């Protein structure tokens, strides 16, 4: 399969991620870039919420519940917009504002195109072929979870993890991919890659543009810089498509910029006039479910990131209120503000404790010294990646300019919060202090490293604009100097031979844009791409599924009945036969619970034929085959399951097919089960 063959799936993925949200955004009468930036966040919410609701009304998971939910939410948005618009005076027409808006539209479009090209090019090169899949630990769960949704007809986050014998799991990403599989007709791996590329190349850059515009305004220089810089970090989006592999986390982080930007609009901190702070609040309510159902840790990251701007707005409001009230009203105001602050602290504290994995799952250790961690934050080189020199320079300039102005002091707070979390997780001792602050992210440095680009980009963008302004100033100075020299020389046309201002602006802008793209696409992102490429390559010794193992998996539909169940060692990738060939094993994830009554089969000793302690389970689960991929697991270790070897050695299984070291056996243990 070629990437050209996957074009229909790309079109479907774009439609799925944008059309429901665009309908709601237009109904809410949003304007400008925010319409397209918030659309994916609303769409993900609609998809994830409709997946939860569908089982309660007896509807099988498909595009139908998504369509119904989208229509309902669009109607609510339209009604809300009408109510709010009646309370607001219409803005007077302004031709200069309209011309400026069209300039911003052109810059936004060019910025998104540049970002999409830069990001998708690297991802396509890293993935290789559309049907390639990540040869990593967590991918066994993610790919099989998609097949589980297709089999059960339920994409609910409340039931998805029943596949492993556990409780709920955030299913927004899996829901999106499952819809692309069912509506697009492609396989699971190619649908995974299509969704991921669209999210990385469109959703993430649009969110970054929206965030930069919200903070710094809608000047073309801001938008173009943000577009190029969204593709300038190895830590995101590439890293989360390599490490883990953390697909749900990847989707959630890609949504974070737009969620933070709409929060800033609601708080009144946006530099671009918004429709209404009430509408902004309603849009925020519309995108938060998608963020949380993509991955709850991102919702907690959102709380951490917006804490400084919320505190800033709270402090400003408190100062204004208290300075303008006297006597009893002032006392009441003090009590009200104090109560509100206390309530916010209590709520966040409760959430901070509640939204975190079990302690035994957050076992990742620190990886470097505190000095290294601080340096990596500033240099955009987490974790252990090459220094992004151009981004470093722009960030330092942006930080310097921001520090000199108290107008965006809250932005410095947001940067400090994320930097603090990364420094703690990557360098502090593995104790209770570290777990309190970073246990939400499994105490896992790469997960928090992926948040750094989002808080670094606004400063790098500001630095790029400052340098661009210096270039323009130097150009105007040069033009004025040459014009003065010609005038002093008595020329009849003092300006003859000089470059027109508009021509100079366009030409220098294009040169600066190309230069920015060149200097930011260096070793930092190249190394991230190379690392990702290694995770997606299929070879004779691939860590999860090798070439010979995949060839045997491809033959399973013709050799194993659809209702038969196989036994295998999930650590060696055999469980992926479920996702890739639609043939089920007793464990569908490496960390799945072992079904009752099968421990003896997996670990020994060898049971006798027609053993009454084993055969009822064999019959109940319809276990008929052993899929033997050996003992080398995804991390290169030997994870046991020696009972399967013993069954084969004792003649309790007959070889049916083999490819290299991969073998398929027919179980001959309980003959009555096949009657």
PAROBA-863519 format. One record per residue (C-alpha): residue in one letter; x, y, z. Coordinates in steps of 0.1 Angstrom, whole numbers, padded with zeros to 4 digits, always signed. Layout:
! PAROBA-863519
AXYZ/...
//
This chain:
! PAROBA-863519
X+0000+0000+0000/X+0013+0035-0009/X+0006+0068+0008/X-0014+0078-0023/X-0037+0049-0017/X-0044+0062+0018/X-0057+0096+0005/X-0094+0087+0010/X-0086+0077+0046/X-0068+0111+0051/X-0099+0129+0037/X-0121+0109+0061/X-0099+0116+0091/X-0099+0153+0083/X-0136+0153+0080/X-0141+0134+0112/X-0118+0157+0132/X-0131+0190+0117/X-0166+0189+0103/X-0186+0182+0136/X-0166+0209+0154/X-0169+0234+0125/X-0207+0230+0125/X-0207+0238+0162/X-0182+0267+0159/X-0201+0283+0130/X-0234+0279+0149/X-0218+0296+0179/X-0208+0325+0155/X-0171+0322+0162/X-0149+0342+0139/X-0115+0340+0123/X-0088+0314+0131/X-0105+0302+0163/X-0132+0286+0142/X-0108+0261+0127/X-0086+0259+0158/X-0113+0248+0182/X-0131+0226+0158/X-0110+0194+0165/X-0114+0199+0202/X-0152+0200+0198/X-0151+0171+0174/X-0131+0149+0198/X-0156+0157+0226/X-0185+0148+0203/X-0170+0115+0193/X-0159+0105+0228/X-0191+0115+0245/X-0213+0099+0218/X-0193+0067+0223/X-0202+0066+0260/X-0238+0075+0253/X-0244+0050+0225/X-0245+0018+0247/X-0271+0034+0270/X-0295+0038+0241/X-0287+0005+0226/X-0270+0019+0195/X-0239+0001+0180/X-0208+0023+0177/X-0206+0039+0142/X-0209+0074+0126/X-0246+0075+0135/X-0243+0085+0172/X-0216+0110+0162/X-0239+0126+0137/X-0268+0127+0162/X-0246+0142+0190/X-0232+0168+0165/X-0266+0179+0155/X-0278+0183+0191/X-0246+0202+0201/X-0249+0224+0170/X-0285+0233+0179/X-0274+0242+0215/X-0246+0264+0202/X-0269+0282+0178/X-0294+0289+0206/X-0266+0301+0229/X-0253+0324+0202/X-0287+0340+0197/X-0292+0346+0234/X-0258+0361+0238/X-0260+0382+0207/X-0292+0399+0219/X-0273+0413+0249/X-0244+0427+0228/X-0242+0456+0204/X-0230+0447+0169/X-0195+0458+0161/X-0194+0488+0136/X-0180+0480+0102/X-0143+0489+0098/X-0126+0485+0064/X-0091+0488+0077/X-0100+0460+0103/X-0114+0439+0074/X-0082+0443+0053/X-0061+0434+0083/X-0083+0404+0089/X-0077+0392+0054/X-0040+0396+0058/X-0042+0375+0090/X-0062+0348+0071/X-0036+0346+0044/X-0008+0343+0070/X-0027+0317+0089/X-0033+0296+0058/X+0003+0298+0048/X+0015+0290+0084/X-0007+0259+0086/X+0004+0247+0052/X+0041+0251+0061/X+0036+0233+0094/X+0016+0205+0078/X+0043+0200+0052/X+0072+0201+0077/X+0055+0177+0102/X+0038+0153+0078/X+0071+0149+0058/X+0090+0138+0089/X+0062+0115+0101/X+0058+0098+0067/X+0095+0093+0064/X+0096+0079+0100/X+0066+0055+0096/X+0078+0043+0062/X+0047+0025+0049/X+0010+0032+0057/X+0005-0002+0072/X+0036-0001+0094/X+0030-0001+0132/X+0050+0008+0162/X+0071-0021+0176/X+0066-0009+0212/X+0051-0023+0244/X+0019-0002+0247/X+0010-0007+0210/X-0003-0042+0218/X-0031-0026+0239/X-0038+0002+0215/X-0042-0018+0183/X-0061-0046+0200/X-0084-0020+0217/X-0095-0008+0183/X-0103-0043+0172/X-0122-0048+0205/X-0143-0017+0197/X-0151-0031+0163/X-0160-0065+0177/X-0181-0054+0206/X-0197-0024+0189/X-0189-0002+0219/X-0163+0026+0220/X-0172+0037+0255/X-0144+0048+0278/X-0164+0031+0306/X-0160-0004+0290/X-0130-0004+0268/X-0106-0017+0294/X-0128-0047+0300/X-0106-0062+0272/X-0079-0066+0298/X-0100-0074+0328/X-0096-0039+0342/X-0118-0008+0346/X-0123+0023+0325/X-0098+0037+0300/X-0099+0070+0280/X-0110+0059+0246/X-0112+0091+0225/X-0082+0083+0203/X-0094+0047+0198/X-0129+0059+0189/X-0115+0081+0162/X-0094+0053+0147/X-0122+0028+0148/X-0144+0052+0129/X-0118+0056+0102/X-0115+0018+0100/X-0152+0012+0097/X-0160+0041+0074/X-0128+0040+0054/X-0124+0003+0049/X-0087+0002+0057/X-0068-0019+0081/X-0061-0009+0117/X-0024+0001+0114/X-0029+0024+0084/X-0059+0040+0101/X-0038+0046+0132/X-0011+0063+0111/X-0036+0084+0092/X-0053+0098+0123/X-0019+0105+0139/X-0005+0124+0109/X-0037+0145+0107/X-0036+0153+0144/X+0001+0161+0143/X+0001+0181+0110/X-0032+0200+0114/X-0047+0199+0149/X-0014+0207+0167/X-0003+0236+0145/X-0037+0252+0144/X-0038+0251+0182/X-0003+0266+0184/X-0014+0294+0160/X-0045+0301+0180/X-0025+0302+0212/X+0002+0325+0198/X-0025+0348+0183/X-0044+0349+0216/X-0012+0359+0235/X+0005+0382+0210/X-0022+0393+0185/X-0029+0384+0149/X+0000+0400+0131/X+0012+0379+0102/X+0046+0377+0117/X+0032+0361+0148/X+0011+0336+0129/X+0039+0326+0105/X+0064+0322+0132/X+0041+0300+0153/X+0034+0278+0123/X+0070+0271+0116/X+0079+0267+0153/X+0051+0242+0158/X+0073+0218+0137/X+0105+0227+0155/X+0105+0205+0186/X+0117+0169+0188/X+0098+0165+0221/X+0064+0169+0204/X+0046+0157+0183/X+0072+0131+0172/X+0083+0118+0206/X+0049+0105+0218/X+0045+0087+0185/X+0078+0069+0193/X+0080+0064+0231/X+0055+0040+0247/X+0038+0043+0223/X+0015+0069+0239/X-0012+0075+0213/X-0040+0088+0237/X-0015+0111+0254/X-0004+0123+0220/X-0039+0133+0210/X-0045+0150+0244/X-0013+0171+0242/X-0021+0181+0206/X-0054+0195+0219/X-0039+0214+0248/X-0029+0246+0230/X-0064+0253+0218/X-0079+0245+0252/X-0055+0269+0269/X-0061+0295+0243/X-0099+0294+0247/X-0094+0296+0284/X-0074+0328+0280/X-0102+0342+0260/X-0127+0334+0287/X-0104+0351+0312/X-0102+0382+0291/X-0065+0379+0284/X-0068+0375+0246/X-0051+0401+0224/X-0077+0394+0197/X-0113+0405+0202/X-0135+0375+0210/X-0172+0371+0203/X-0181+0369+0239/X-0165+0357+0271/X-0197+0338+0278/X-0194+0320+0244/X-0157+0314+0252/X-0168+0297+0284/X-0193+0275+0266/X-0167+0265+0240/X-0144+0256+0268/X-0171+0234+0283/X-0174+0218+0248/X-0137+0210+0244/X-0129+0198+0280/X-0146+0164+0277/X-0126+0156+0246/X-0094+0166+0264/X-0102+0145+0294/X-0114+0115+0274/X-0083+0116+0253/X-0062+0114+0284/X-0070+0127+0319/X-0034+0137+0326/X-0038+0164+0299/X-0068+0178+0318/X-0046+0181+0349/X-0018+0197+0327/X-0044+0222+0316/X-0052+0230+0353/X-0015+0235+0360/X-0010+0257+0330/X-0039+0280+0335/X-0033+0283+0373/X-0010+0314+0368/X-0033+0333+0344/X-0063+0325+0366/X-0044+0337+0397/X-0034+0369+0378/X-0069+0377+0367/X-0082+0369+0402/X-0056+0392+0418/X-0064+0421+0394/X-0101+0417+0400/X-0096+0416+0437/X-0074+0447+0438/X-0099+0466+0416/X-0129+0455+0437/X-0113+0461+0471/X-0099+0495+0461/X-0134+0507+0449/X-0155+0495+0478/X-0156+0507+0514/X-0170+0497+0547/X-0193+0467+0549/X-0192+0460+0512/X-0155+0458+0513/X-0156+0432+0541/X-0181+0411+0521/X-0158+0413+0490/X-0128+0402+0510/X-0148+0372+0524/X-0161+0363+0489/X-0127+0364+0473/X-0112+0344+0501/X-0139+0318+0499/X-0135+0315+0461/X-0098+0310+0464/X-0102+0284+0491/X-0128+0265+0471/X-0105+0265+0441/X-0076+0252+0461/X-0097+0224+0476/X-0111+0213+0443/X-0077+0212+0426/X-0063+0194+0455/X-0090+0167+0453/X-0085+0163+0416/X-0047+0162+0419/X-0050+0132+0442/X-0078+0115+0423/X-0066+0117+0387/X-0035+0096+0389/X-0025+0060+0382/X-0018+0034+0409/X+0015+0040+0427/X+0029+0007+0413/X+0024+0019+0378/X+0043+0052+0383/X+0076+0035+0388/X+0098+0055+0363/X+0130+0068+0379/X+0147+0102+0375/X+0171+0102+0345/X+0195+0132+0350/X+0208+0159+0373/X+0188+0190+0382/X+0213+0212+0363/X+0209+0191+0332/X+0171+0193+0334/X+0171+0231+0338/X+0194+0234+0308/X+0172+0211+0287/X+0141+0232+0295/X+0158+0264+0282/X+0175+0246+0253/X+0144+0226+0242/X+0166+0195+0243/X+0147+0172+0266/X+0154+0144+0272/X+0190+0141+0261/X+0182+0154+0226/X+0206+0178+0208/X+0203+0214+0216/X+0178+0233+0194/X+0201+0263+0190/X+0177+0284+0169/X+0148+0278+0192/X+0171+0284+0222/X+0180+0319+0208/X+0145+0328+0200/X+0133+0316+0234/X+0159+0336+0253/X+0150+0367+0233/X+0113+0362+0239/X+0118+0356+0276/X+0139+0387+0279/X+0112+0409+0262/X+0084+0394+0282/X+0102+0399+0315/X+0107+0435+0307/X+0069+0439+0304/X+0046+0431+0332/X+0017+0427+0308/X+0024+0389+0304/X+0037+0381+0338/X+0011+0352+0339/X+0027+0336+0308/X+0060+0335+0327/X+0041+0317+0355/X+0028+0291+0331/X+0063+0285+0317/X+0076+0281+0352/X+0050+0256+0362/X+0057+0232+0334/X+0094+0237+0337/X+0091+0229+0374/X+0072+0197+0368/X+0097+0185+0342/X+0127+0193+0364/X+0111+0174+0393/X+0102+0143+0373/X+0135+0141+0355/X+0160+0149+0383/X+0145+0148+0418/X+0148+0117+0440/X+0121+0091+0436/X+0103+0100+0468/X+0068+0112+0480/X+0075+0148+0469/X+0082+0138+0434/X+0053+0114+0433/X+0029+0141+0446/X+0038+0165+0418/X+0044+0142+0389/X+0027+0109+0397/X-0002+0120+0375/X+0021+0115+0346/X+0034+0081+0359/X+0066+0099+0371/X+0076+0095+0335/X+0100+0122+0321/X+0090+0118+0284/X+0053+0126+0291/X+0062+0159+0308/X+0089+0166+0282/X+0061+0166+0256/X+0045+0195+0274/X+0075+0218+0272/X+0071+0228+0235/X+0037+0242+0242/X+0049+0267+0268/X+0082+0273+0250/X+0066+0282+0216/X+0050+0315+0227/X+0083+0328+0238/X+0102+0316+0208/X+0074+0331+0187/X+0078+0364+0205/X+0116+0363+0199/X+0111+0356+0162/X+0088+0386+0159/X+0114+0408+0178/X+0141+0398+0154/X+0119+0404+0124/X+0111+0438+0137/X+0148+0445+0140/X+0153+0434+0104/X+0125+0457+0092/X+0139+0486+0112/X+0174+0480+0097/X+0158+0479+0062/X+0139+0511+0067/X+0171+0528+0081/X+0190+0516+0050/X+0163+0528+0027/X+0162+0562+0044/X+0200+0565+0042/X+0202+0557+0005/X+0173+0580-0002/X+0190+0608+0017/X+0223+0602-0002/X+0206+0604-0035/X+0187+0635-0025/X+0219+0652-0013/X+0235+0643-0046/X+0209+0663-0065/X+0193+0634-0083/X+0161+0643-0101/X+0144+0612-0087/X+0156+0608-0051/X+0139+0574-0047/X+0148+0560-0081/X+0164+0526-0078/X+0152+0520-0043/X+0131+0490-0034/X+0094+0498-0028/X+0084+0493+0009/X+0058+0466+0001/X+0082+0447-0022/X+0109+0448+0005/X+0085+0437+0032/X+0073+0407+0011/X+0107+0397-0001/X+0124+0400+0033/X+0095+0382+0049/X+0098+0352+0026/X+0135+0350+0031/X+0131+0352+0069/X+0104+0325+0068/X+0126+0302+0048/X+0155+0309+0071/X+0134+0302+0102/X+0123+0269+0087/X+0158+0259+0078/X+0174+0267+0111/X+0147+0250+0132/X+0147+0218+0112/X+0181+0206+0124/X+0195+0178+0145/X+0169+0181+0174/X+0140+0171+0152/X+0161+0148+0129/X+0171+0127+0159/X+0135+0124+0170/X+0125+0113+0135/X+0153+0087+0133/X+0143+0073+0167/X+0107+0070+0156/X+0117+0054+0124/X+0135+0027+0143/X+0103+0019+0162/X+0083+0014+0131/X+0107-0007+0110/X+0097-0043+0103/X+0127-0067+0101/X+0137-0102+0109/X+0145-0092+0145/X+0119-0066+0152/X+0113-0063+0189/X+0075-0070+0189/X+0066-0087+0156/X+0092-0099+0131/X+0087-0104+0093/X+0082-0141+0097/X+0058-0137+0126/X+0038-0111+0106/X+0036-0135+0076/X+0022-0162+0098/X-0003-0138+0113/X-0014-0128+0078/X-0023-0165+0071/X-0043-0171+0103/X-0077-0161+0089/X-0074-0190+0065/X-0062-0215+0092/X-0079-0206+0124/X-0118-0205+0127/X-0132-0171+0136/X-0146-0183+0169/X-0115-0202+0180/X-0092-0188+0207/X-0054-0191+0208/X-0029-0192+0236/X+0003-0173+0234/X+0028-0152+0252/X+0016-0116+0250/X+0051-0103+0257/X+0064-0116+0224/X+0038-0098+0202/X+0016-0128+0195/X-0014-0110+0209/X-0014-0087+0180/X-0029-0115+0159/X-0062-0100+0173/X-0057-0066+0158/X-0039-0077+0126/X-0058-0109+0117/X-0090-0107+0138/X-0081-0139+0157/X-0084-0138+0194/X-0060-0149+0221/X-0068-0154+0258/X-0047-0123+0267/X-0052-0092+0245/X-0026-0071+0262/X+0007-0077+0279/X-0008-0066+0312/X-0041-0084+0307/X-0055-0105+0335/X-0050-0143+0330/X-0084-0159+0326/X-0094-0182+0355/X-0084-0218+0350/X-0057-0211+0324/X-0027-0205+0347/X-0017-0242+0345/X-0018-0241+0307/X+0005-0211+0306/X+0029-0220+0334/X+0027-0258+0338/X+0028-0285+0349/X+0014-0303+0318/X-0022-0314+0325/X-0034-0349+0315/X-0057-0354+0286/X-0093-0346+0296/X-0080-0332+0329/X-0112-0321+0348/X-0093-0292+0363/X-0085-0277+0329/X-0109-0289+0302/X-0140-0270+0314/X-0121-0238+0310/X-0107-0249+0276/X-0143-0257+0264/X-0158-0225+0279/X-0132-0202+0262/X-0130-0224+0231/X-0092-0226+0233/X-0080-0246+0202/X-0046-0233+0192/X-0012-0222+0204/X+0005-0193+0186/X+0042-0197+0195/X+0065-0167+0188/X+0092-0179+0212/X+0104-0163+0244/X+0121-0131+0234/X+0097-0103+0245/X+0095-0067+0233/X+0122-0055+0257/X+0145-0084+0248/X+0140-0104+0280/X+0125-0139+0286/X+0091-0137+0303/X+0083-0173+0308/X+0050-0189+0299/X+0070-0222+0299/X+0038-0241+0302/X+0031-0237+0265/X+0065-0252+0257/X+0057-0281+0280/X+0024-0287+0262/X+0041-0289+0229/X+0070-0311+0242/X+0045-0335+0258/X+0026-0340+0225/X-0004-0320+0236/X-0003-0299+0205/X+0003-0306+0168/X+0022-0282+0144/X-0002-0267+0118/X+0019-0240+0102/X+0052-0223+0107/X+0072-0194+0093/X+0108-0191+0105/X+0107-0194+0143/X+0070-0186+0144/X+0047-0216+0148/X+0010-0224+0150/X-0001-0255+0169/X-0035-0272+0172/X-0042-0280+0208/X-0048-0317+0215/X-0057-0317+0251/X-0094-0319+0255/X-0108-0338+0224/X-0143-0335+0236/X-0141-0297+0232/X-0140-0300+0194/X-0169-0324+0191/
//
